[in-house]
């Protein structure tokens, strides 16, 4: 329930269409607000998709579908204990996996990453335009969601390869304050 001083979240036309498509696909949808590092806010849609929530935002009139992988301190500690050559091979495997997805972009944090043990998070995203007048857009949107999740799972397998079965990254939804 919204308090009397909270304003309702105003969605863009693109995000209204995203919400409609996701609900038609039977997904659980949450509407929220994201905050940039410089404290600007914008609306987002968070869609349940198995264990990996999909987040959708609008950027420059384009729809951005993305997933976020957060690497836990336990995993980073294990990486720091590895030989630097192994760390380099794992980082190269992650980058190769991401670069081989021609329809996807990615961002690693921190951007100046030199070793897999420094990796905080990765965002895997696909950008496209939705249109109410094009009936194939719902298929394009469904393909983007599944593609982002598949790319995310592939990277999670590589990152978790240091200790298979006991080192899944901390893949939780964004912290409170990221969206509400």
Secondary structure as the mmCIF struct_conf table of DSSP 4:
data_model
#
loop_
_struct_conf.conf_type_id
_struct_conf.id
_struct_conf.beg_label_comp_id
_struct_conf.beg_label_asym_id
_struct_conf.beg_label_seq_id
_struct_conf.end_label_comp_id
_struct_conf.end_label_asym_id
_struct_conf.end_label_seq_id
TURN_TY1_P TURN_TY1_P1 UNK A 4 UNK A 5
HELX_LH_PP_P HELX_LH_PP_P1 UNK A 6 UNK A 12
HELX_RH_AL_P HELX_RH_AL_P1 UNK A 13 UNK A 24
TURN_TY1_P TURN_TY1_P2 UNK A 25 UNK A 26
STRN STRN1 UNK A 29 UNK A 35
TURN_TY1_P TURN_TY1_P3 UNK A 37 UNK A 38
BEND BEND1 UNK A 39 UNK A 39
STRN STRN2 UNK A 41 UNK A 47
TURN_TY1_P TURN_TY1_P4 UNK A 50 UNK A 51
BEND BEND2 UNK A 52 UNK A 52
STRN STRN3 UNK A 54 UNK A 59
TURN_TY1_P TURN_TY1_P5 UNK A 60 UNK A 61
STRN STRN4 UNK A 62 UNK A 70
HELX_RH_AL_P HELX_RH_AL_P2 UNK A 73 UNK A 80
TURN_TY1_P TURN_TY1_P6 UNK A 81 UNK A 81
BEND BEND3 UNK A 82 UNK A 82
HELX_RH_AL_P HELX_RH_AL_P3 UNK A 84 UNK A 99
TURN_TY1_P TURN_TY1_P7 UNK A 100 UNK A 100
TURN_TY1_P TURN_TY1_P8 UNK A 102 UNK A 103
STRN STRN5 UNK A 105 UNK A 109
BEND BEND4 UNK A 110 UNK A 110
TURN_TY1_P TURN_TY1_P9 UNK A 111 UNK A 112
BEND BEND5 UNK A 115 UNK A 115
HELX_RH_3T_P HELX_RH_3T_P1 UNK A 116 UNK A 118
STRN STRN6 UNK A 121 UNK A 128
TURN_TY1_P TURN_TY1_P10 UNK A 132 UNK A 133
TURN_TY1_P TURN_TY1_P11 UNK A 135 UNK A 136
HELX_RH_AL_P HELX_RH_AL_P4 UNK A 137 UNK A 159
HELX_RH_3T_P HELX_RH_3T_P2 UNK A 160 UNK A 163
TURN_TY1_P TURN_TY1_P12 UNK A 164 UNK A 165
BEND BEND6 UNK A 166 UNK A 166
HELX_LH_PP_P HELX_LH_PP_P2 UNK A 172 UNK A 175
STRN STRN7 UNK A 176 UNK A 176
TURN_TY1_P TURN_TY1_P13 UNK A 177 UNK A 178
STRN STRN8 UNK A 179 UNK A 179
#
